[in-house]
Amino acid sequence: MMEKSIELGVRFFDNARGYNQGRSEEYMGRFLSPKYRDQVFIMTKAHGAGGAEVKKTA
């Protein structure tokens, strides 16, 4: 699905640690590395009010 999206021009992918019990980030990372890494922008979200709080949940 991601490869077809890239073929059709999608360049922005949204992700979050909470999607698919954390596996979404792992799947996307494995798929995009290294073939598509320079072609797309990935945004991932985490819970927390700042960097220090987010690092505690990592």
N, C-alpha and C positions, 0 to 999 in steps of 0.2 A: 504494500500500500504506500509506503514512504517513497519507494523508488518510482512508482508511477506518479506520485505527487510531484516529485522533483522533475520528472520528464515533462510534466504539464506546467512547470514554472513556479511551483511553490518553493519559497526559500526561507520561510519562517515557521519554526516548529515550537510549539508550547509544550512544556512538560512540568511535572511536579513530583516531588518525592512521594506524595500521597496517592498518585495514580497507580492502579494495579498493584497495590501493596509494595510500592517501591521498585517493582520490576520494570516499570515503564522507562525509567532513566537508564537502567542496565541494557534493555533491549535496544533503545535508540542509540546509545553509545556504541554498542557492538556493531550495529548496522552502519552507522555513519563513519566509522573509523576504518581506514583512512580515506576510502574512495570518495566520499561526498563531503568530508569535513570542511573543505575550503569553499564549498558551494552554498552552504546553508547557514542560517543563524538559529541557534537553539536558546530558548529561554526556559529556565527551570525555576520553580518557586519553592520556597521553604517557609515553614512557620517560624515566626519570631519577630521581635520588634527591632532587632539590629544584628549585626554580624556576630557578636559574642553569643547572643542567645541562639542563633541558628547553628553555630558550631557545636553547642551543647547537644543538639538533637541529631547531629550527623553520625 
